[in-house]
Amino acid sequence: MSTLPSSQPTRLSRNLAEFLTTARLDDLPSAVQHEAKRSLLNYFATALGGCRDSAVEHALKVVSPFAGARQARIIGRKEQLDALNAAFLNAISANVFDFDDTHPGTVIHPSAPVAPALFALAETRRLGGRELLQAFALGVEVECRIGNAVSPGHYARGWHITSTCGVFGSAVAVGKCIGLTSEQMLWALGAASAQAGGLIETLGTMAKSLSVGNAARNGIVAAFAAQSGLTGPEMPLEGPRGFAHVFGTNPDFSRISAGLGEQWEAQRNTYKPYPCGIVLHSVLDACLSLRKDNELPVERIESIVVRGHPLLGQRTNRPDVTTGREAQVSAQHSVAVALLTGAAGLEQYSDAAVRDPAVLALRRKVEVRDDATMTIEAAEVSITLRDGRILKRVVEQARGGEKQPLTDADLEAKLRDLAAFGKSGCDAAALIDAVWSLDSSSDAGQVMRLASAQ
Amino acid sequence: MSTLPSSQPTRLSRNLAEFLTTARLDDLPSAVQHEAKRSLLNYFATALGGCRDSAVEHALKVVSPFAGARQARIIGRKEQLDALNAAFLNAISANVFDFDDTHPGTVIHPSAPVAPALFALAETRRLGGRELLQAFALGVEVECRIGNAVSPGHYARGWHITSTCGVFGSAVAVGKCIGLTSEQMLWALGAASAQAGGLIETLGTMAKSLSVGNAARNGIVAAFAAQSGLTGPEMPLEGPRGFAHVFGTNPDFSRISAGLGEQWEAQRNTYKPYPCGIVLHSVLDACLSLRKDNELPVERIESIVVRGHPLLGQRTNRPDVTTGREAQVSAQHSVAVALLTGAAGLEQYSDAAVRDPAVLALRRKVEVRDDATMTIEAAEVSITLRDGRILKRVVEQARGGEKQPLTDADLEAKLRDLAAFGKSGCDAAALIDAVWSLDSSSDAGQVMRLASAQ
C-alpha cells in the first residue's frame, strides 16, 4: 500500500458524510430547489421520450424474470417492478437518447442516476416532496463534485462519468432520505465506490445503458447496505486505492470540499433543446431561425455551408449516416432535417427521418468548413439559393447552454413534446403541475402515478 | 477519440467470442475438467464456511425486499432468491474470507464470480454437468486471460481484479450455456465491460463483497442482455476506450489470444490450506510441523523468531490485531494460534481466537525479522524454549502453491471442515460425490440441493 502524500486529505469522505447528514431542509436555497424542479421536469421529459426505445425494451425483458414485487412504476409504461429494477429501467429511459441534462464542467448527466432512485424509494415509503428535492440536490451535488475532482482526465481516459460518479449521487440521495448516520453515510460512499463503473467505448451502443441503470440501482443498494451495517473503508474517495486515485489522475480534492453548502452544482445544470451532440446546437439554432423566416424546399436550395470551430467538423462532418443514433452527431443530417421540417426533436433523429428521400437529397448539399477564428460555441449557416440569393445566420451561443438556459416554459414544452413522442398517454399538464408543486406534496411518490402509462 | 496504435489488435474481442461459441464439449481436456471439479470443491467449501458471515447476512437483508421468485438456493442456508440475487449472495459467501482459489499470475479468485452464476442458471433451466464444467473452464479462462493482459499494473493501481475481471468470466460462462451466437457473445463482453468495477480500498471491509457479488450477478445480466439483442461495442476489450486501455496501462493483448484452447489458465488455479494472507502460508506450515512433533504450551516458550523476505514483515508484522479479519494478515497471531491449537482454519481466525488469553500471551513473544536473502515463498520459524533448546523449521514452498498443490483428498477435507464450521447441516460427503461425478450428471442444478441448508 503506497503512503499518502502529505497534501492528501484524510477526512474528506468523513467531512462530506457529515455535511450530508447534518444538512437541514431549510439549508437548501430556494433557487436551488427551483433548479431541482427544472431538472426533474427535464428528467420526466426525456424518460417519457425514451421509454419505448429498444434499449429499454431489452433491459426490461432481461430483468423481468428475476424481478421482485411490483413496488414501483416505470415511466411511460404500464409495467411495475421492484424498486431496484424500476430505478434501473427509469435511468435507462431518461438517458438513452443523451437528451437529458448536462453538467457543463464534467459532461455528467446528473439526473438519470439520482432521480429514478429517489422516486422508486418514494413509492416504497412515504417521502415528502421537500425531502425529495433536498436529497436530489445533495445527490447531484456529490456526483458533480466528485466528477469535478477527477475531470477532465477521467472522461478523457474513457470513463462514462455519468455512471461512474452517478452511483455516488444515488447512494447519498437515498441515504439522506432513509436517515443514515454520518458513519453510515461514509459506508454508503464506500459501497458506491465498490460498484462504480462504465466505459465510453460502449457509447453509441445499448450497453451504455447498463452502466447508467446500474448507477441508479446500485446507489440504492449502497444506501441500504450502509444502513444495515455493511462496513466500508475510512477513505473511499481520497484513500490511496480509493475512487479518486484509481479512477483519476492527480485528483483535485478541493473541488469536492470547497464551498460545500454555499455553491451548488445543481445551479450549473443545463438542458438540451435538441436530442443531438451539443456542438450541433448552434447550427440547429441557425437553421431553425432561417426556416422560420423562409420557405426552403429542397429544389430551391443550391448549396449550404456550415462554418464553425474545427472541433465541429471533427465531430460532426458525417454526410453518410444510416441510423438515428449516428444522425445525432451528423451536421449534414441535422441541417437537412431542420431546414425541411422546421424542428429538431426525437422524430427528426429517428431511423425513418434518416431514410427520408428529401432529407437524403438535401444533406448532400451540406458542406462543413473549419474556421479556427470562431469559438466552439458559435456557428454560421449560409444557404445559397438557386436564384442566387444567399441566406445567412450566425449564432454565437446556442439555446440551452449556461448563458442562454432554457426557460421554465421551454422545459414544459419539452416535456409535452416528449410525452407525445413516447405515446404513453400520460397527462403531461398534470405531471408538469405535480413537479412544480412538489415542495408542497407530502407524498412525492404520487408523481409516478402521473408519469406512468395511463 | 484517439486513434489506435498500429500494433493494436482490432479483432481481439471478436476472435475471443468466436472461440467461445465454437468450443465443443470434446475440446475440453480431461485434466482441465478435473481441475474444474477441484475448483468447484473448493468453491463449495469456502461458501459453506462463509455462509453465515456478517457481510452475507447484511447483503441478504438488503436484497431480500426487492428479490424475485424463489428460483435458486443460497449455499449453506435455507433461503431461496431469484437467480441474480442468489448468484450475488453465493459469490459473497465464497469469497468473504479470501479463502477461495487464487490464480497466481493475477491474484484473481477465479471461481467466486463464475460458479455462482452457473449454478444459479442451472436451477432455472436444465443444464448438464459436462456443459457446466466446460462453461466454468471457459469463464475462468476469459477472466484470467483478461487479468493477465492488464497485470500487474491493474491490481497495483487499486483495482479489485477478482471483481473487475470476474464479470467477464460470469458473462461468457452463462453465455456459453444459453447458446449465444458469436455476435451475441461479443455483445456480452461489451455488456460485461460496462459493468466492471471494484476497488482495493474496500478490502478488509464488507464493501468488498458488493463488487464480488456484482461480478457474478452482472455477468448473468450481460449474457441475457446480449441474447435479447442489447448491442455492445465492436472492441470492448481492445478499443481505445475499452476495458484494457481504461482499466490498464500498456495492456499485453497477446496474453488474451495466445494459445487459446491449448493452454488453460484453470490448470494454474491454486487452493489455500489456510484462511489468511498467502505470504503467511509457509510460516504456518513451519509452525504446524513444529507443533506436530512437540507439545508447546505457552509457558515452555521463551521467544519465537519468524524470518522471511522483507515483504513478509511489511505485510504481516502486526502484533496488536483485534479482529479475525485483521488477524488474517498478522504473523504474530498466526504463529501463536497455530502453535497452540495445531490448526489454522477459520476458527483460528475468528474474533474469539484473537481474544483468547493464551493466544495473546504467546503472540507477544513473536518477532518478525527481515532476511533479504530468502525467497518470497520461504519462511523460517525458530522457537527458543525456556530450557534453552531451539526448535527450528525451514519451509521453502508452502502447501497449496503451484509447486505443492493441495491433493484431491486435501480439498475434500477442506470442504468437510468448512461445512462443519458453517453449521449448515449439509451432507459434505454427498456434496463431494456430486461434484466429482458432475460430468455424468444430466442436471447440474441438483448439486445446489446438497449445498444448501438441510
Chai-1 contact restraints between the chains, C-beta under 6 A:
chainA,res_idxA,chainB,res_idxB,connection_type,confidence,min_distance_angstrom,max_distance_angstrom,comment,restraint_id
A,H58,B,S228,contact,1.0,0.0,6.0,A-B,restraint_1
A,H58,B,G229,contact,1.0,0.0,6.0,A-B,restraint_2
A,H58,B,L230,contact,1.0,0.0,6.0,A-B,restraint_3
A,K61,B,S228,contact,1.0,0.0,6.0,A-B,restraint_4
A,V62,B,F224,contact,1.0,0.0,6.0,A-B,restraint_5
A,V62,B,A225,contact,1.0,0.0,6.0,A-B,restraint_6
A,V62,B,S228,contact,1.0,0.0,6.0,A-B,restraint_7
A,F66,B,G68,contact,1.0,0.0,6.0,A-B,restraint_8
A,F66,B,D82,contact,1.0,0.0,6.0,A-B,restraint_9
A,F66,B,A83,contact,1.0,0.0,6.0,A-B,restraint_10
A,F66,B,L84,contact,1.0,0.0,6.0,A-B,restraint_11
A,A67,B,G68,contact,1.0,0.0,6.0,A-B,restraint_12
A,G68,B,F66,contact,1.0,0.0,6.0,A-B,restraint_13
A,G68,B,A67,contact,1.0,0.0,6.0,A-B,restraint_14
A,G68,B,G68,contact,1.0,0.0,6.0,A-B,restraint_15
A,D82,B,F66,contact,1.0,0.0,6.0,A-B,restraint_16
A,A83,B,F66,contact,1.0,0.0,6.0,A-B,restraint_17
A,L84,B,F66,contact,1.0,0.0,6.0,A-B,restraint_18
A,R157,B,V246,contact,1.0,0.0,6.0,A-B,restraint_19
A,G158,B,R241,contact,1.0,0.0,6.0,A-B,restraint_20
A,G158,B,V246,contact,1.0,0.0,6.0,A-B,restraint_21
A,G190,B,A207,contact,1.0,0.0,6.0,A-B,restraint_22
A,A191,B,A207,contact,1.0,0.0,6.0,A-B,restraint_23
A,A191,B,L210,contact,1.0,0.0,6.0,A-B,restraint_24
A,S193,B,L199,contact,1.0,0.0,6.0,A-B,restraint_25
A,A194,B,L199,contact,1.0,0.0,6.0,A-B,restraint_26
A,A194,B,T202,contact,1.0,0.0,6.0,A-B,restraint_27
A,A194,B,A207,contact,1.0,0.0,6.0,A-B,restraint_28
A,A194,B,L210,contact,1.0,0.0,6.0,A-B,restraint_29
A,A194,B,S211,contact,1.0,0.0,6.0,A-B,restraint_30
A,Q195,B,G197,contact,1.0,0.0,6.0,A-B,restraint_31
A,Q195,B,L210,contact,1.0,0.0,6.0,A-B,restraint_32
A,A196,B,G197,contact,1.0,0.0,6.0,A-B,restraint_33
A,G197,B,Q195,contact,1.0,0.0,6.0,A-B,restraint_34
A,G197,B,A196,contact,1.0,0.0,6.0,A-B,restraint_35
A,G197,B,G197,contact,1.0,0.0,6.0,A-B,restraint_36
A,G198,B,A194,contact,1.0,0.0,6.0,A-B,restraint_37
A,L199,B,S193,contact,1.0,0.0,6.0,A-B,restraint_38
A,L199,B,A194,contact,1.0,0.0,6.0,A-B,restraint_39
A,L199,B,V246,contact,1.0,0.0,6.0,A-B,restraint_40
A,I200,B,R241,contact,1.0,0.0,6.0,A-B,restraint_41
A,E201,B,P233,contact,1.0,0.0,6.0,A-B,restraint_42
A,E201,B,G239,contact,1.0,0.0,6.0,A-B,restraint_43
A,E201,B,R241,contact,1.0,0.0,6.0,A-B,restraint_44
A,E201,B,G242,contact,1.0,0.0,6.0,A-B,restraint_45
A,T202,B,G190,contact,1.0,0.0,6.0,A-B,restraint_46
A,T202,B,A194,contact,1.0,0.0,6.0,A-B,restraint_47
A,T202,B,P233,contact,1.0,0.0,6.0,A-B,restraint_48
A,T205,B,T231,contact,1.0,0.0,6.0,A-B,restraint_49
A,T205,B,G232,contact,1.0,0.0,6.0,A-B,restraint_50
A,T205,B,P233,contact,1.0,0.0,6.0,A-B,restraint_51
A,M206,B,L230,contact,1.0,0.0,6.0,A-B,restraint_52
A,M206,B,T231,contact,1.0,0.0,6.0,A-B,restraint_53
A,A207,B,G190,contact,1.0,0.0,6.0,A-B,restraint_54
A,A207,B,A191,contact,1.0,0.0,6.0,A-B,restraint_55
A,A207,B,A194,contact,1.0,0.0,6.0,A-B,restraint_56
A,A207,B,G232,contact,1.0,0.0,6.0,A-B,restraint_57
A,L210,B,A191,contact,1.0,0.0,6.0,A-B,restraint_58
A,L210,B,A194,contact,1.0,0.0,6.0,A-B,restraint_59
A,L210,B,Q195,contact,1.0,0.0,6.0,A-B,restraint_60
A,S211,B,A194,contact,1.0,0.0,6.0,A-B,restraint_61
A,F224,B,V62,contact,1.0,0.0,6.0,A-B,restraint_62
A,A225,B,V62,contact,1.0,0.0,6.0,A-B,restraint_63
A,S228,B,H58,contact,1.0,0.0,6.0,A-B,restraint_64
A,S228,B,K61,contact,1.0,0.0,6.0,A-B,restraint_65
A,S228,B,V62,contact,1.0,0.0,6.0,A-B,restraint_66
A,G229,B,H58,contact,1.0,0.0,6.0,A-B,restraint_67
A,L230,B,H58,contact,1.0,0.0,6.0,A-B,restraint_68
A,L230,B,M206,contact,1.0,0.0,6.0,A-B,restraint_69
A,T231,B,T205,contact,1.0,0.0,6.0,A-B,restraint_70
A,T231,B,M206,contact,1.0,0.0,6.0,A-B,restraint_71
A,G232,B,T205,contact,1.0,0.0,6.0,A-B,restraint_72
A,G232,B,A207,contact,1.0,0.0,6.0,A-B,restraint_73
A,P233,B,E201,contact,1.0,0.0,6.0,A-B,restraint_74
A,P233,B,T202,contact,1.0,0.0,6.0,A-B,restraint_75
A,P233,B,T205,contact,1.0,0.0,6.0,A-B,restraint_76
A,G239,B,E201,contact,1.0,0.0,6.0,A-B,restraint_77
A,R241,B,G158,contact,1.0,0.0,6.0,A-B,restraint_78
A,R241,B,I200,contact,1.0,0.0,6.0,A-B,restraint_79
A,R241,B,E201,contact,1.0,0.0,6.0,A-B,restraint_80
A,G242,B,E201,contact,1.0,0.0,6.0,A-B,restraint_81
A,V246,B,R157,contact,1.0,0.0,6.0,A-B,restraint_82
A,V246,B,G158,contact,1.0,0.0,6.0,A-B,restraint_83
A,V246,B,L199,contact,1.0,0.0,6.0,A-B,restraint_84
